[in-house]
Amino acid sequence: MSVSKDPVRGTYYVQCWYKDWTGRRCKKSKRGFKTKKAATAWEVDFLRQMEGTPDMTLNAISNHAERYYNLEKNPSTRWTR
């Protein structure tokens, strides 16, 4: 869990490691946070989502899928499929 400041851009970035559903270690990086607090909040939320614990509720899985679908699809195709 690492939150650092980019000296060139003046923004914060996150680098963290997690295990995917196959057990393989993966690295995730995200840049462009204006505050350290926002970067830390994103990191905690991301790691909680990647935990993949079996006690996740159906509502949590549904919210995650809906967020993914809304980000990946264009607004015009989102409602036609």
PDB file of N, CA, C and O in Angstrom:
ATOM      1  N   MET A   1       0.843  -1.156   0.000  1.00  0.00           N
ATOM      2  CA  MET A   1       0.000   0.000   0.000  1.00  0.00           C
ATOM      3  C   MET A   1       0.896   1.228   0.000  1.00  0.00           C
ATOM      4  O   MET A   1       1.582   1.530   0.976  1.00  0.00           O
ATOM      5  N   SER A   2       0.864   1.913  -1.116  1.00  0.00           N
ATOM      6  CA  SER A   2       1.755   3.040  -1.264  1.00  0.00           C
ATOM      7  C   SER A   2       1.033   4.210  -1.918  1.00  0.00           C
ATOM      8  O   SER A   2       0.506   4.093  -3.024  1.00  0.00           O
ATOM      9  N   VAL A   3       1.017   5.321  -1.226  1.00  0.00           N
ATOM     10  CA  VAL A   3       0.510   6.567  -1.774  1.00  0.00           C
ATOM     11  C   VAL A   3       1.676   7.531  -1.792  1.00  0.00           C
ATOM     12  O   VAL A   3       2.293   7.780  -0.756  1.00  0.00           O
ATOM     13  N   SER A   4       1.985   8.077  -2.959  1.00  0.00           N
ATOM     14  CA  SER A   4       3.128   8.974  -3.107  1.00  0.00           C
ATOM     15  C   SER A   4       2.739  10.191  -3.926  1.00  0.00           C
ATOM     16  O   SER A   4       1.726  10.195  -4.626  1.00  0.00           O
ATOM     17  N   LYS A   5       3.567  11.222  -3.825  1.00  0.00           N
ATOM     18  CA  LYS A   5       3.316  12.430  -4.594  1.00  0.00           C
ATOM     19  C   LYS A   5       4.233  12.452  -5.803  1.00  0.00           C
ATOM     20  O   LYS A   5       5.434  12.206  -5.690  1.00  0.00           O
ATOM     21  N   ASP A   6       3.664  12.745  -6.952  1.00  0.00           N
ATOM     22  CA  ASP A   6       4.422  12.864  -8.195  1.00  0.00           C
ATOM     23  C   ASP A   6       5.016  14.272  -8.240  1.00  0.00           C
ATOM     24  O   ASP A   6       4.265  15.245  -8.310  1.00  0.00           O
ATOM     25  N   PRO A   7       6.341  14.405  -8.200  1.00  0.00           N
ATOM     26  CA  PRO A   7       6.935  15.742  -8.159  1.00  0.00           C
ATOM     27  C   PRO A   7       6.763  16.531  -9.459  1.00  0.00           C
ATOM     28  O   PRO A   7       6.755  17.762  -9.435  1.00  0.00           O
ATOM     29  N   VAL A   8       6.629  15.851 -10.572  1.00  0.00           N
ATOM     30  CA  VAL A   8       6.487  16.532 -11.858  1.00  0.00           C
ATOM     31  C   VAL A   8       5.082  17.111 -12.018  1.00  0.00           C
ATOM     32  O   VAL A   8       4.922  18.270 -12.403  1.00  0.00           O
ATOM     33  N   ARG A   9       4.071  16.302 -11.721  1.00  0.00           N
ATOM     34  CA  ARG A   9       2.686  16.720 -11.924  1.00  0.00           C
ATOM     35  C   ARG A   9       2.086  17.426 -10.709  1.00  0.00           C
ATOM     36  O   ARG A   9       1.130  18.190 -10.844  1.00  0.00           O
ATOM     37  N   GLY A  10       2.640  17.173  -9.533  1.00  0.00           N
ATOM     38  CA  GLY A  10       2.095  17.768  -8.326  1.00  0.00           C
ATOM     39  C   GLY A  10       0.851  17.083  -7.811  1.00  0.00           C
ATOM     40  O   GLY A  10       0.131  17.648  -6.988  1.00  0.00           O
ATOM     41  N   THR A  11       0.579  15.857  -8.285  1.00  0.00           N
ATOM     42  CA  THR A  11      -0.577  15.097  -7.828  1.00  0.00           C
ATOM     43  C   THR A  11      -0.103  13.828  -7.138  1.00  0.00           C
ATOM     44  O   THR A  11       1.079  13.488  -7.177  1.00  0.00           O
ATOM     45  N   TYR A  12      -1.032  13.142  -6.513  1.00  0.00           N
ATOM     46  CA  TYR A  12      -0.712  11.904  -5.811  1.00  0.00           C
ATOM     47  C   TYR A  12      -1.046  10.704  -6.688  1.00  0.00           C
ATOM     48  O   TYR A  12      -1.916  10.770  -7.556  1.00  0.00           O
ATOM     49  N   TYR A  13      -0.332   9.603  -6.442  1.00  0.00           N
ATOM     50  CA  TYR A  13      -0.614   8.365  -7.155  1.00  0.00           C
ATOM     51  C   TYR A  13      -0.552   7.191  -6.189  1.00  0.00           C
ATOM     52  O   TYR A  13       0.056   7.271  -5.122  1.00  0.00           O
ATOM     53  N   VAL A  14      -1.196   6.099  -6.588  1.00  0.00           N
ATOM     54  CA  VAL A  14      -1.303   4.899  -5.759  1.00  0.00           C
ATOM     55  C   VAL A  14      -0.692   3.732  -6.501  1.00  0.00           C
ATOM     56  O   VAL A  14      -0.912   3.565  -7.701  1.00  0.00           O
ATOM     57  N   GLN A  15       0.073   2.927  -5.793  1.00  0.00           N
ATOM     58  CA  GLN A  15       0.571   1.658  -6.312  1.00  0.00           C
ATOM     59  C   GLN A  15       0.292   0.605  -5.255  1.00  0.00           C
ATOM     60  O   GLN A  15       0.706   0.753  -4.105  1.00  0.00           O
ATOM     61  N   CYS A  16      -0.404  -0.451  -5.631  1.00  0.00           N
ATOM     62  CA  CYS A  16      -0.696  -1.503  -4.663  1.00  0.00           C
ATOM     63  C   CYS A  16      -0.695  -2.862  -5.348  1.00  0.00           C
ATOM     64  O   CYS A  16      -0.913  -2.977  -6.554  1.00  0.00           O
ATOM     65  N   TRP A  17      -0.443  -3.881  -4.546  1.00  0.00           N
ATOM     66  CA  TRP A  17      -0.453  -5.260  -5.006  1.00  0.00           C
ATOM     67  C   TRP A  17      -1.683  -5.955  -4.453  1.00  0.00           C
ATOM     68  O   TRP A  17      -2.103  -5.688  -3.327  1.00  0.00           O
ATOM     69  N   TYR A  18      -2.261  -6.848  -5.249  1.00  0.00           N
ATOM     70  CA  TYR A  18      -3.407  -7.636  -4.819  1.00  0.00           C
ATOM     71  C   TYR A  18      -3.339  -8.995  -5.494  1.00  0.00           C
ATOM     72  O   TYR A  18      -2.602  -9.188  -6.461  1.00  0.00           O
ATOM     73  N   LYS A  19      -4.117  -9.931  -4.971  1.00  0.00           N
ATOM     74  CA  LYS A  19      -4.209 -11.257  -5.584  1.00  0.00           C
ATOM     75  C   LYS A  19      -5.530 -11.356  -6.328  1.00  0.00           C
ATOM     76  O   LYS A  19      -6.591 -11.045  -5.786  1.00  0.00           O
ATOM     77  N   ASP A  20      -5.447 -11.798  -7.587  1.00  0.00           N
ATOM     78  CA  ASP A  20      -6.679 -11.946  -8.369  1.00  0.00           C
ATOM     79  C   ASP A  20      -7.356 -13.274  -8.004  1.00  0.00           C
ATOM     80  O   ASP A  20      -6.903 -13.989  -7.110  1.00  0.00           O
ATOM     81  N   TRP A  21      -8.433 -13.586  -8.702  1.00  0.00           N
ATOM     82  CA  TRP A  21      -9.221 -14.767  -8.351  1.00  0.00           C
ATOM     83  C   TRP A  21      -8.484 -16.075  -8.572  1.00  0.00           C
ATOM     84  O   TRP A  21      -8.885 -17.105  -8.029  1.00  0.00           O
ATOM     85  N   THR A  22      -7.390 -16.058  -9.376  1.00  0.00           N
ATOM     86  CA  THR A  22      -6.606 -17.275  -9.583  1.00  0.00           C
ATOM     87  C   THR A  22      -5.488 -17.416  -8.558  1.00  0.00           C
ATOM     88  O   THR A  22      -4.813 -18.445  -8.516  1.00  0.00           O
ATOM     89  N   GLY A  23      -5.284 -16.386  -7.727  1.00  0.00           N
ATOM     90  CA  GLY A  23      -4.221 -16.424  -6.728  1.00  0.00           C
ATOM     91  C   GLY A  23      -2.929 -15.785  -7.197  1.00  0.00           C
ATOM     92  O   GLY A  23      -1.932 -15.797  -6.474  1.00  0.00           O
ATOM     93  N   ARG A  24      -2.933 -15.230  -8.394  1.00  0.00           N
ATOM     94  CA  ARG A  24      -1.736 -14.595  -8.945  1.00  0.00           C
ATOM     95  C   ARG A  24      -1.625 -13.167  -8.413  1.00  0.00           C
ATOM     96  O   ARG A  24      -2.633 -12.469  -8.303  1.00  0.00           O
ATOM     97  N   ARG A  25      -0.401 -12.724  -8.079  1.00  0.00           N
ATOM     98  CA  ARG A  25      -0.176 -11.361  -7.610  1.00  0.00           C
ATOM     99  C   ARG A  25      -0.205 -10.398  -8.785  1.00  0.00           C
ATOM    100  O   ARG A  25       0.433 -10.639  -9.810  1.00  0.00           O
ATOM    101  N   CYS A  26      -0.950  -9.301  -8.636  1.00  0.00           N
ATOM    102  CA  CYS A  26      -1.078  -8.289  -9.673  1.00  0.00           C
ATOM    103  C   CYS A  26      -0.787  -6.926  -9.071  1.00  0.00           C
ATOM    104  O   CYS A  26      -1.001  -6.701  -7.880  1.00  0.00           O
ATOM    105  N   LYS A  27      -0.301  -6.028  -9.899  1.00  0.00           N
ATOM    106  CA  LYS A  27       0.007  -4.676  -9.460  1.00  0.00           C
ATOM    107  C   LYS A  27      -0.970  -3.707 -10.112  1.00  0.00           C
ATOM    108  O   LYS A  27      -1.271  -3.821 -11.300  1.00  0.00           O
ATOM    109  N   LYS A  28      -1.461  -2.754  -9.329  1.00  0.00           N
ATOM    110  CA  LYS A  28      -2.394  -1.752  -9.827  1.00  0.00           C
ATOM    111  C   LYS A  28      -1.837  -0.372  -9.500  1.00  0.00           C
ATOM    112  O   LYS A  28      -1.405  -0.121  -8.375  1.00  0.00           O
ATOM    113  N   SER A  29      -1.847   0.518 -10.485  1.00  0.00           N
ATOM    114  CA  SER A  29      -1.408   1.891 -10.299  1.00  0.00           C
ATOM    115  C   SER A  29      -2.490   2.829 -10.798  1.00  0.00           C
ATOM    116  O   SER A  29      -3.160   2.549 -11.792  1.00  0.00           O
ATOM    117  N   LYS A  30      -2.655   3.936 -10.105  1.00  0.00           N
ATOM    118  CA  LYS A  30      -3.600   4.963 -10.538  1.00  0.00           C
ATOM    119  C   LYS A  30      -3.021   6.318 -10.154  1.00  0.00           C
ATOM    120  O   LYS A  30      -2.508   6.497  -9.049  1.00  0.00           O
ATOM    121  N   ARG A  31      -3.109   7.276 -11.084  1.00  0.00           N
ATOM    122  CA  ARG A  31      -2.523   8.602 -10.885  1.00  0.00           C
ATOM    123  C   ARG A  31      -3.578   9.690 -10.952  1.00  0.00           C
ATOM    124  O   ARG A  31      -4.710   9.460 -11.377  1.00  0.00           O
ATOM    125  N   GLY A  32      -3.178  10.886 -10.521  1.00  0.00           N
ATOM    126  CA  GLY A  32      -4.000  12.063 -10.734  1.00  0.00           C
ATOM    127  C   GLY A  32      -4.882  12.479  -9.574  1.00  0.00           C
ATOM    128  O   GLY A  32      -5.824  13.246  -9.776  1.00  0.00           O
ATOM    129  N   PHE A  33      -4.615  12.005  -8.365  1.00  0.00           N
ATOM    130  CA  PHE A  33      -5.411  12.417  -7.209  1.00  0.00           C
ATOM    131  C   PHE A  33      -4.915  13.770  -6.719  1.00  0.00           C
ATOM    132  O   PHE A  33      -3.708  13.996  -6.628  1.00  0.00           O
ATOM    133  N   LYS A  34      -5.841  14.666  -6.404  1.00  0.00           N
ATOM    134  CA  LYS A  34      -5.454  16.001  -5.952  1.00  0.00           C
ATOM    135  C   LYS A  34      -5.014  16.010  -4.497  1.00  0.00           C
ATOM    136  O   LYS A  34      -4.185  16.834  -4.110  1.00  0.00           O
ATOM    137  N   THR A  35      -5.555  15.108  -3.685  1.00  0.00           N
ATOM    138  CA  THR A  35      -5.184  15.058  -2.270  1.00  0.00           C
ATOM    139  C   THR A  35      -4.746  13.645  -1.892  1.00  0.00           C
ATOM    140  O   THR A  35      -5.121  12.662  -2.531  1.00  0.00           O
ATOM    141  N   LYS A  36      -3.951  13.578  -0.849  1.00  0.00           N
ATOM    142  CA  LYS A  36      -3.499  12.284  -0.348  1.00  0.00           C
ATOM    143  C   LYS A  36      -4.670  11.503   0.249  1.00  0.00           C
ATOM    144  O   LYS A  36      -4.714  10.275   0.165  1.00  0.00           O
ATOM    145  N   LYS A  37      -5.600  12.211   0.842  1.00  0.00           N
ATOM    146  CA  LYS A  37      -6.774  11.577   1.430  1.00  0.00           C
ATOM    147  C   LYS A  37      -7.616  10.874   0.366  1.00  0.00           C
ATOM    148  O   LYS A  37      -8.108   9.769   0.595  1.00  0.00           O
ATOM    149  N   ALA A  38      -7.784  11.510  -0.794  1.00  0.00           N
ATOM    150  CA  ALA A  38      -8.553  10.902  -1.885  1.00  0.00           C
ATOM    151  C   ALA A  38      -7.842   9.664  -2.420  1.00  0.00           C
ATOM    152  O   ALA A  38      -8.488   8.663  -2.728  1.00  0.00           O
ATOM    153  N   ALA A  39      -6.523   9.726  -2.531  1.00  0.00           N
ATOM    154  CA  ALA A  39      -5.749   8.581  -3.019  1.00  0.00           C
ATOM    155  C   ALA A  39      -5.849   7.407  -2.056  1.00  0.00           C
ATOM    156  O   ALA A  39      -6.008   6.264  -2.482  1.00  0.00           O
ATOM    157  N   THR A  40      -5.757   7.682  -0.770  1.00  0.00           N
ATOM    158  CA  THR A  40      -5.851   6.620   0.231  1.00  0.00           C
ATOM    159  C   THR A  40      -7.251   6.008   0.243  1.00  0.00           C
ATOM    160  O   THR A  40      -7.399   4.793   0.373  1.00  0.00           O
ATOM    161  N   ALA A  41      -8.273   6.846   0.108  1.00  0.00           N
ATOM    162  CA  ALA A  41      -9.650   6.332   0.081  1.00  0.00           C
ATOM    163  C   ALA A  41      -9.870   5.434  -1.129  1.00  0.00           C
ATOM    164  O   ALA A  41     -10.516   4.392  -1.013  1.00  0.00           O
ATOM    165  N   TRP A  42      -9.340   5.823  -2.295  1.00  0.00           N
ATOM    166  CA  TRP A  42      -9.486   4.995  -3.490  1.00  0.00           C
ATOM    167  C   TRP A  42      -8.776   3.661  -3.302  1.00  0.00           C
ATOM    168  O   TRP A  42      -9.300   2.616  -3.686  1.00  0.00           O
ATOM    169  N   GLU A  43      -7.585   3.696  -2.711  1.00  0.00           N
ATOM    170  CA  GLU A  43      -6.810   2.478  -2.504  1.00  0.00           C
ATOM    171  C   GLU A  43      -7.547   1.509  -1.579  1.00  0.00           C
ATOM    172  O   GLU A  43      -7.624   0.315  -1.866  1.00  0.00           O
ATOM    173  N   VAL A  44      -8.080   2.012  -0.486  1.00  0.00           N
ATOM    174  CA  VAL A  44      -8.808   1.159   0.451  1.00  0.00           C
ATOM    175  C   VAL A  44     -10.027   0.556  -0.224  1.00  0.00           C
ATOM    176  O   VAL A  44     -10.299  -0.633  -0.060  1.00  0.00           O
ATOM    177  N   ASP A  45     -10.765   1.358  -0.980  1.00  0.00           N
ATOM    178  CA  ASP A  45     -11.951   0.865  -1.685  1.00  0.00           C
ATOM    179  C   ASP A  45     -11.575  -0.186  -2.726  1.00  0.00           C
ATOM    180  O   ASP A  45     -12.251  -1.208  -2.842  1.00  0.00           O
ATOM    181  N   PHE A  46     -10.509   0.052  -3.482  1.00  0.00           N
ATOM    182  CA  PHE A  46     -10.075  -0.903  -4.504  1.00  0.00           C
ATOM    183  C   PHE A  46      -9.666  -2.233  -3.871  1.00  0.00           C
ATOM    184  O   PHE A  46     -10.074  -3.295  -4.342  1.00  0.00           O
ATOM    185  N   LEU A  47      -8.865  -2.179  -2.810  1.00  0.00           N
ATOM    186  CA  LEU A  47      -8.417  -3.417  -2.171  1.00  0.00           C
ATOM    187  C   LEU A  47      -9.586  -4.167  -1.545  1.00  0.00           C
ATOM    188  O   LEU A  47      -9.583  -5.398  -1.521  1.00  0.00           O
ATOM    189  N   ARG A  48     -10.571  -3.459  -1.046  1.00  0.00           N
ATOM    190  CA  ARG A  48     -11.754  -4.112  -0.488  1.00  0.00           C
ATOM    191  C   ARG A  48     -12.528  -4.830  -1.598  1.00  0.00           C
ATOM    192  O   ARG A  48     -13.037  -5.931  -1.391  1.00  0.00           O
ATOM    193  N   GLN A  49     -12.614  -4.204  -2.771  1.00  0.00           N
ATOM    194  CA  GLN A  49     -13.301  -4.841  -3.894  1.00  0.00           C
ATOM    195  C   GLN A  49     -12.546  -6.064  -4.395  1.00  0.00           C
ATOM    196  O   GLN A  49     -13.163  -7.056  -4.782  1.00  0.00           O
ATOM    197  N   MET A  50     -11.223  -6.003  -4.393  1.00  0.00           N
ATOM    198  CA  MET A  50     -10.421  -7.112  -4.908  1.00  0.00           C
ATOM    199  C   MET A  50     -10.253  -8.243  -3.905  1.00  0.00           C
ATOM    200  O   MET A  50      -9.726  -9.304  -4.239  1.00  0.00           O
ATOM    201  N   GLU A  51     -10.700  -8.014  -2.681  1.00  0.00           N
ATOM    202  CA  GLU A  51     -10.612  -9.051  -1.672  1.00  0.00           C
ATOM    203  C   GLU A  51     -11.360 -10.297  -2.106  1.00  0.00           C
ATOM    204  O   GLU A  51     -10.865 -11.413  -1.945  1.00  0.00           O
ATOM    205  N   GLY A  52     -12.545 -10.110  -2.652  1.00  0.00           N
ATOM    206  CA  GLY A  52     -13.317 -11.230  -3.159  1.00  0.00           C
ATOM    207  C   GLY A  52     -13.749 -12.203  -2.093  1.00  0.00           C
ATOM    208  O   GLY A  52     -13.772 -13.412  -2.324  1.00  0.00           O
ATOM    209  N   THR A  53     -14.088 -11.697  -0.937  1.00  0.00           N
ATOM    210  CA  THR A  53     -14.506 -12.589   0.134  1.00  0.00           C
ATOM    211  C   THR A  53     -15.864 -13.195  -0.190  1.00  0.00           C
ATOM    212  O   THR A  53     -16.699 -12.537  -0.811  1.00  0.00           O
ATOM    213  N   PRO A  54     -16.098 -14.428   0.217  1.00  0.00           N
ATOM    214  CA  PRO A  54     -17.365 -15.075  -0.100  1.00  0.00           C
ATOM    215  C   PRO A  54     -18.549 -14.509   0.682  1.00  0.00           C
ATOM    216  O   PRO A  54     -19.691 -14.885   0.419  1.00  0.00           O
ATOM    217  N   ASP A  55     -18.297 -13.609   1.639  1.00  0.00           N
ATOM    218  CA  ASP A  55     -19.408 -13.048   2.397  1.00  0.00           C
ATOM    219  C   ASP A  55     -19.921 -11.736   1.781  1.00  0.00           C
ATOM    220  O   ASP A  55     -20.633 -10.971   2.432  1.00  0.00           O
ATOM    221  N   MET A  56     -19.554 -11.493   0.537  1.00  0.00           N
ATOM    222  CA  MET A  56     -20.080 -10.324  -0.159  1.00  0.00           C
ATOM    223  C   MET A  56     -21.574 -10.537  -0.405  1.00  0.00           C
ATOM    224  O   MET A  56     -22.011 -11.631  -0.762  1.00  0.00           O
ATOM    225  N   THR A  57     -22.331  -9.487  -0.208  1.00  0.00           N
ATOM    226  CA  THR A  57     -23.767  -9.601  -0.433  1.00  0.00           C
ATOM    227  C   THR A  57     -24.070  -9.486  -1.922  1.00  0.00           C
ATOM    228  O   THR A  57     -23.252  -8.997  -2.702  1.00  0.00           O
ATOM    229  N   LEU A  58     -25.230  -9.933  -2.293  1.00  0.00           N
ATOM    230  CA  LEU A  58     -25.648  -9.838  -3.685  1.00  0.00           C
ATOM    231  C   LEU A  58     -25.766  -8.380  -4.107  1.00  0.00           C
ATOM    232  O   LEU A  58     -25.495  -8.042  -5.259  1.00  0.00           O
ATOM    233  N   ASN A  59     -26.164  -7.528  -3.192  1.00  0.00           N
ATOM    234  CA  ASN A  59     -26.280  -6.105  -3.481  1.00  0.00           C
ATOM    235  C   ASN A  59     -24.909  -5.500  -3.805  1.00  0.00           C
ATOM    236  O   ASN A  59     -24.803  -4.681  -4.718  1.00  0.00           O
ATOM    237  N   ALA A  60     -23.855  -5.890  -3.068  1.00  0.00           N
ATOM    238  CA  ALA A  60     -22.510  -5.383  -3.317  1.00  0.00           C
ATOM    239  C   ALA A  60     -22.003  -5.850  -4.681  1.00  0.00           C
ATOM    240  O   ALA A  60     -21.373  -5.082  -5.407  1.00  0.00           O
ATOM    241  N   ILE A  61     -22.278  -7.104  -5.028  1.00  0.00           N
ATOM    242  CA  ILE A  61     -21.858  -7.631  -6.325  1.00  0.00           C
ATOM    243  C   ILE A  61     -22.608  -6.914  -7.441  1.00  0.00           C
ATOM    244  O   ILE A  61     -22.024  -6.590  -8.475  1.00  0.00           O
ATOM    245  N   SER A  62     -23.887  -6.669  -7.237  1.00  0.00           N
ATOM    246  CA  SER A  62     -24.702  -5.975  -8.226  1.00  0.00           C
ATOM    247  C   SER A  62     -24.199  -4.544  -8.443  1.00  0.00           C
ATOM    248  O   SER A  62     -24.106  -4.085  -9.581  1.00  0.00           O
ATOM    249  N   ASN A  63     -23.879  -3.846  -7.361  1.00  0.00           N
ATOM    250  CA  ASN A  63     -23.361  -2.478  -7.476  1.00  0.00           C
ATOM    251  C   ASN A  63     -22.035  -2.446  -8.217  1.00  0.00           C
ATOM    252  O   ASN A  63     -21.800  -1.558  -9.036  1.00  0.00           O
ATOM    253  N   HIS A  64     -21.170  -3.406  -7.936  1.00  0.00           N
ATOM    254  CA  HIS A  64     -19.875  -3.477  -8.607  1.00  0.00           C
ATOM    255  C   HIS A  64     -20.061  -3.738 -10.104  1.00  0.00           C
ATOM    256  O   HIS A  64     -19.399  -3.106 -10.928  1.00  0.00           O
ATOM    257  N   ALA A  65     -20.947  -4.651 -10.457  1.00  0.00           N
ATOM    258  CA  ALA A  65     -21.195  -4.961 -11.863  1.00  0.00           C
ATOM    259  C   ALA A  65     -21.814  -3.772 -12.586  1.00  0.00           C
ATOM    260  O   ALA A  65     -21.458  -3.491 -13.731  1.00  0.00           O
ATOM    261  N   GLU A  66     -22.726  -3.080 -11.940  1.00  0.00           N
ATOM    262  CA  GLU A  66     -23.365  -1.914 -12.551  1.00  0.00           C
ATOM    263  C   GLU A  66     -22.356  -0.790 -12.797  1.00  0.00           C
ATOM    264  O   GLU A  66     -22.379  -0.141 -13.843  1.00  0.00           O
ATOM    265  N   ARG A  67     -21.463  -0.565 -11.812  1.00  0.00           N
ATOM    266  CA  ARG A  67     -20.416   0.450 -11.990  1.00  0.00           C
ATOM    267  C   ARG A  67     -19.506   0.100 -13.155  1.00  0.00           C
ATOM    268  O   ARG A  67     -19.165   0.968 -13.959  1.00  0.00           O
ATOM    269  N   TYR A  68     -19.108  -1.167 -13.254  1.00  0.00           N
ATOM    270  CA  TYR A  68     -18.251  -1.615 -14.345  1.00  0.00           C
ATOM    271  C   TYR A  68     -18.961  -1.440 -15.679  1.00  0.00           C
ATOM    272  O   TYR A  68     -18.363  -0.952 -16.637  1.00  0.00           O
ATOM    273  N   TYR A  69     -20.214  -1.828 -15.752  1.00  0.00           N
ATOM    274  CA  TYR A  69     -20.978  -1.733 -16.992  1.00  0.00           C
ATOM    275  C   TYR A  69     -21.139  -0.284 -17.424  1.00  0.00           C
ATOM    276  O   TYR A  69     -21.028   0.020 -18.612  1.00  0.00           O
ATOM    277  N   ASN A  70     -21.399   0.608 -16.487  1.00  0.00           N
ATOM    278  CA  ASN A  70     -21.573   2.018 -16.812  1.00  0.00           C
ATOM    279  C   ASN A  70     -20.276   2.663 -17.272  1.00  0.00           C
ATOM    280  O   ASN A  70     -20.312   3.579 -18.094  1.00  0.00           O
ATOM    281  N   LEU A  71     -19.142   2.218 -16.774  1.00  0.00           N
ATOM    282  CA  LEU A  71     -17.859   2.779 -17.181  1.00  0.00           C
ATOM    283  C   LEU A  71     -17.428   2.268 -18.551  1.00  0.00           C
ATOM    284  O   LEU A  71     -16.802   2.996 -19.321  1.00  0.00           O
ATOM    285  N   GLU A  72     -17.759   1.027 -18.850  1.00  0.00           N
ATOM    286  CA  GLU A  72     -17.260   0.397 -20.066  1.00  0.00           C
ATOM    287  C   GLU A  72     -18.106   0.671 -21.300  1.00  0.00           C
ATOM    288  O   GLU A  72     -17.600   0.591 -22.420  1.00  0.00           O
ATOM    289  N   LYS A  73     -19.346   0.982 -21.126  1.00  0.00           N
ATOM    290  CA  LYS A  73     -20.239   1.150 -22.272  1.00  0.00           C
ATOM    291  C   LYS A  73     -20.477   2.624 -22.568  1.00  0.00           C
ATOM    292  O   LYS A  73     -20.457   3.463 -21.667  1.00  0.00           O
ATOM    293  N   ASN A  74     -20.697   2.921 -23.809  1.00  0.00           N
ATOM    294  CA  ASN A  74     -21.099   4.262 -24.207  1.00  0.00           C
ATOM    295  C   ASN A  74     -22.532   4.501 -23.739  1.00  0.00           C
ATOM    296  O   ASN A  74     -23.314   3.556 -23.632  1.00  0.00           O
ATOM    297  N   PRO A  75     -22.876   5.742 -23.463  1.00  0.00           N
ATOM    298  CA  PRO A  75     -24.254   6.004 -22.996  1.00  0.00           C
ATOM    299  C   PRO A  75     -25.322   5.560 -24.012  1.00  0.00           C
ATOM    300  O   PRO A  75     -26.427   5.189 -23.616  1.00  0.00           O
ATOM    301  N   SER A  76     -25.011   5.594 -25.288  1.00  0.00           N
ATOM    302  CA  SER A  76     -26.015   5.207 -26.275  1.00  0.00           C
ATOM    303  C   SER A  76     -26.245   3.695 -26.289  1.00  0.00           C
ATOM    304  O   SER A  76     -27.367   3.256 -26.545  1.00  0.00           O
ATOM    305  N   THR A  77     -25.232   2.898 -26.025  1.00  0.00           N
ATOM    306  CA  THR A  77     -25.397   1.446 -26.041  1.00  0.00           C
ATOM    307  C   THR A  77     -25.797   0.894 -24.697  1.00  0.00           C
ATOM    308  O   THR A  77     -26.255  -0.246 -24.612  1.00  0.00           O
ATOM    309  N   ARG A  78     -25.639   1.667 -23.646  1.00  0.00           N
ATOM    310  CA  ARG A  78     -25.937   1.188 -22.309  1.00  0.00           C
ATOM    311  C   ARG A  78     -27.405   0.808 -22.161  1.00  0.00           C
ATOM    312  O   ARG A  78     -27.724  -0.184 -21.506  1.00  0.00           O
ATOM    313  N   TRP A  79     -28.300   1.585 -22.759  1.00  0.00           N
ATOM    314  CA  TRP A  79     -29.727   1.363 -22.560  1.00  0.00           C
ATOM    315  C   TRP A  79     -30.361   0.512 -23.661  1.00  0.00           C
ATOM    316  O   TRP A  79     -31.521   0.120 -23.537  1.00  0.00           O
ATOM    317  N   THR A  80     -29.635   0.222 -24.719  1.00  0.00           N
ATOM    318  CA  THR A  80     -30.220  -0.565 -25.797  1.00  0.00           C
ATOM    319  C   THR A  80     -29.935  -2.055 -25.646  1.00  0.00           C
ATOM    320  O   THR A  80     -30.548  -2.864 -26.343  1.00  0.00           O
ATOM    321  N   ARG A  81     -29.047  -2.431 -24.780  1.00  0.00           N
ATOM    322  CA  ARG A  81     -28.717  -3.850 -24.621  1.00  0.00           C
ATOM    323  C   ARG A  81     -29.258  -4.419 -23.363  1.00  0.00           C
ATOM    324  O   ARG A  81     -29.064  -5.603 -23.088  1.00  0.00           O
TER     325      ARG A  81
END
